[in-house]
Amino acid sequence: MTWLHPVAVKQVDIHGTVASFAVSGTPADCTSLGISRALFPTTPNLVVSGINKGSNCGYHIVYSGTVAGAREAFFNDIPSISISYDGG
């Protein structure tokens, strides 16, 4: 739940997928919706959050949205990983 701007979800067509959704919120919002059974009938076996550009090492993990997406799954006992790319 957000205070000023509600999270919006709409189904989108991505070739090669069964069901795809665009979410207006943060990566943690996307994970929360994805594991809540609001959009899918089951929970995932693994959550992969990312990929984003830039490093998520050291103190960056505290405020990283990509890491927050993986953390949300972890808090719900679902294995997760966050992926970043720092190509330099």
C-alpha positions as CSV (number, residue, x, y, z in Angstrom):
1,M,0.0,0.0,0.0
2,T,1.3,3.4,-0.9
3,W,0.2,6.7,0.6
4,L,0.3,9.1,-2.4
5,H,0.4,6.9,-5.5
6,P,-1.3,3.5,-5.6
7,V,0.5,0.6,-7.2
8,A,-0.9,-0.1,-10.6
9,V,-0.8,-3.5,-12.4
10,K,-1.7,-4.3,-16.0
11,Q,-1.3,-7.4,-18.0
12,V,1.1,-7.0,-21.0
13,D,2.0,-9.3,-23.9
14,I,5.6,-10.5,-23.9
15,H,6.4,-13.0,-26.5
16,G,7.3,-16.4,-25.1
17,T,5.7,-15.9,-21.7
18,V,2.5,-17.4,-20.3
19,A,1.5,-14.4,-18.2
20,S,3.3,-11.0,-17.9
21,F,2.4,-8.0,-15.9
22,A,3.7,-4.4,-15.7
23,V,3.8,-3.0,-12.2
24,S,4.2,0.7,-11.4
25,G,5.9,0.2,-8.1
26,T,9.3,-0.8,-6.8
27,P,11.1,-4.1,-7.3
28,A,9.9,-5.1,-3.8
29,D,6.3,-4.2,-4.8
30,C,6.7,-6.5,-7.9
31,T,8.0,-9.3,-5.7
32,S,5.3,-8.9,-3.2
33,L,2.6,-9.1,-5.8
34,G,4.3,-12.0,-7.6
35,I,4.4,-14.1,-4.4
36,S,1.0,-13.1,-3.0
37,R,-1.1,-15.3,-5.3
38,A,-3.0,-12.1,-6.4
39,L,-1.6,-12.5,-10.0
40,F,-0.6,-16.2,-10.2
41,P,-2.2,-19.3,-8.7
42,T,1.0,-20.5,-7.0
43,T,4.1,-19.0,-5.5
44,P,7.4,-19.3,-7.4
45,N,10.2,-21.7,-6.5
46,L,12.8,-18.9,-7.0
47,V,12.8,-15.1,-7.3
48,V,15.4,-13.5,-9.6
49,S,15.4,-9.7,-9.0
50,G,17.1,-7.5,-11.6
51,I,19.0,-7.1,-13.8
52,N,20.1,-3.5,-13.1
53,K,23.0,-1.4,-14.2
54,G,25.5,-0.7,-11.5
55,S,27.0,-2.4,-8.5
56,N,25.0,-3.6,-5.5
57,C,28.0,-4.3,-3.3
58,G,28.9,-3.1,0.1
59,Y,26.7,-0.3,1.5
60,H,24.7,-0.2,-1.8
61,I,22.7,-3.2,-0.7
62,V,21.0,-1.1,2.0
63,Y,19.1,1.0,-0.5
64,S,19.1,-1.1,-3.7
65,G,15.7,-1.7,-5.2
66,T,17.1,-4.8,-6.9
67,V,18.3,-6.3,-3.6
68,A,15.0,-5.3,-1.9
69,G,13.1,-7.4,-4.5
70,A,15.1,-10.4,-3.5
71,R,14.9,-9.6,0.2
72,E,11.1,-9.5,0.0
73,A,11.1,-13.1,-1.3
74,F,13.6,-14.1,1.4
75,F,11.4,-12.7,4.1
76,N,8.6,-15.0,2.7
77,D,10.8,-18.1,2.8
78,I,11.3,-18.2,-1.0
79,P,14.8,-18.6,-2.3
80,S,16.0,-15.5,-4.2
81,I,18.9,-13.8,-5.9
82,S,19.5,-10.2,-7.1
83,I,21.5,-9.6,-10.2
84,S,23.4,-6.4,-11.1
85,Y,25.8,-5.5,-13.9
86,D,28.7,-3.1,-13.5
87,G,30.3,-3.2,-16.8
88,G,32.5,-0.4,-16.0
